[in-house]
Amino acid sequence: MFAPTRDEARRFIADAWRKYRASQALTALEQRVVGIVALHPEHHALLEDADRHLDRDWSPEDGSTNPFLHLSLHLAIAEQLAIDQPPGIRAQYERLLARHGDEHEALHQVLDCLGEAMWQAQRLGRAPDADVYLDCVRRR
């Protein structure tokens, strides 16, 4: 299983964006990342100067959002939707998409639940609970 370090994950996102901007060939996963980054123009400048930001820590306490974490959560959701894992996530996403009429808004609804599930798992020192995650998405 692919389990990159924080730095490897950040570098992968930045490199995919750099390759895209340089019109270089992209792997399927890099294409998926570029599609996600394209939805977030607020992060383009940061990625274009990624070396300056790769070691940076973002803290909710200071009101900042970690753009690498945000993009990584989007990527995780894209992978989940592609394989419907956990089972039912695709149907719940499609329900949110129909309700909101906006792909990015529907993805952010799922992303909020995934972030919450990850935070709870980390706080409790255990694996994320797929049922809790799906219940959160269902309540949206």
JORA-V394871 format. One line per field, one symbol per residue. ss: DSSP state (a for helix, b for strand, c for the rest). A space follows every 50 residues. Layout:
ss = ???
This chain:
ss = cccccaaaaaaaaaaaaaaaaccccccaaaaaaaaaaaccaaaaaaaaca aacccccccaaaccccaaaaaaaaaaaaaaaaacccccaaaaaaaaaaaa ccaaaaaaaaaaaaaaaaaaaaaacccccaaaaaaaaaac
